[in-house]
Amino acid sequence: MMQTTLAAVQPDTEKALEIQNWMIAYLVKQSGIDYAEINLDKEFIDYGFDSAAALRMVGDLEDYLERKLSPSLPYEYPTVAQLSRALAVGR
């Protein structure tokens, strides 16, 4: 029973990596930062993302994932690593 519970809350690693790669490419495109400079634990605000940019990112993530997302996600999960894991478990 415990294993089922843990599996339900742990992210699908492959899905998390897929989302993470999308987000890295998105940050590179939107911020002009070199791919090698992306740090998965750096907050979106440190890449120059203000609230408008965060909302645009959520909208683009909705298109990519084909599901509705909360506009507060970048504030609840402010890094690529955190947000990709949260999205992989269906947040």
C-alpha positions as CSV (number, residue, x, y, z in Angstrom):
1,M,0.0,0.0,0.0
2,M,2.8,2.4,0.9
3,Q,4.4,1.8,-2.5
4,T,1.3,2.8,-4.4
5,T,1.0,6.0,-2.4
6,L,4.6,6.9,-3.1
7,A,4.3,6.1,-6.8
8,A,1.3,8.4,-7.0
9,V,3.2,11.5,-5.8
10,Q,6.6,10.8,-7.4
11,P,7.1,12.4,-10.8
12,D,7.5,10.3,-13.9
13,T,11.2,10.8,-14.5
14,E,10.9,10.6,-18.3
15,K,8.0,13.1,-18.3
16,A,9.8,15.4,-15.9
17,L,12.9,15.4,-18.1
18,E,10.8,16.1,-21.2
19,I,9.2,19.1,-19.5
20,Q,12.5,20.2,-18.1
21,N,14.1,20.2,-21.6
22,W,11.1,22.2,-23.0
23,M,11.5,24.7,-20.2
24,I,15.3,25.1,-20.8
25,A,14.7,25.7,-24.5
26,Y,12.0,28.2,-23.6
27,L,14.3,30.1,-21.3
28,V,17.0,30.2,-23.9
29,K,14.6,31.5,-26.5
30,Q,12.9,34.0,-24.3
31,S,15.9,35.4,-22.3
32,G,18.7,35.0,-24.9
33,I,20.8,33.2,-22.3
34,D,23.2,30.5,-23.6
35,Y,22.0,27.0,-23.0
36,A,25.1,26.3,-20.9
37,E,24.2,29.1,-18.5
38,I,20.8,27.6,-17.5
39,N,20.8,26.5,-13.9
40,L,17.9,24.2,-13.1
41,D,17.8,25.6,-9.5
42,K,17.9,29.3,-10.4
43,E,14.6,31.1,-10.0
44,F,12.7,32.4,-13.1
45,I,13.0,35.9,-11.8
46,D,16.8,35.6,-12.0
47,Y,16.4,35.1,-15.8
48,G,14.5,38.4,-16.0
49,F,11.0,36.8,-15.9
50,D,8.5,39.3,-14.5
51,S,4.9,38.5,-13.8
52,A,3.9,39.0,-17.5
53,A,6.6,36.7,-18.7
54,A,5.6,34.1,-16.1
55,L,2.0,34.2,-17.3
56,R,3.1,33.9,-20.9
57,M,5.2,30.8,-20.0
58,V,2.2,29.2,-18.2
59,G,0.1,29.8,-21.4
60,D,2.8,28.3,-23.6
61,L,3.2,25.3,-21.1
62,E,-0.6,24.8,-21.4
63,D,-0.3,24.6,-25.1
64,Y,2.7,22.2,-24.8
65,L,1.1,19.9,-22.2
66,E,-2.4,20.3,-23.6
67,R,-4.0,21.0,-20.3
68,K,-5.1,23.9,-18.1
69,L,-2.6,25.1,-15.6
70,S,-2.7,27.5,-12.6
71,P,-1.2,30.9,-13.4
72,S,0.4,30.8,-9.9
73,L,2.7,27.8,-10.8
74,P,5.9,29.8,-11.4
75,Y,5.5,31.4,-8.0
76,E,4.7,28.1,-6.2
77,Y,7.5,26.3,-8.1
78,P,10.0,29.1,-9.0
79,T,12.7,27.0,-10.7
80,V,12.9,24.7,-13.7
81,A,13.6,21.7,-11.5
82,Q,10.7,22.4,-9.1
83,L,8.2,23.2,-11.8
84,S,9.1,20.3,-14.1
85,R,8.7,17.9,-11.2
86,A,5.4,19.4,-10.2
87,L,4.0,19.3,-13.7
88,A,5.2,15.7,-14.1
89,V,2.9,14.6,-11.2
90,G,0.0,16.5,-12.7
91,R,0.0,19.8,-10.8
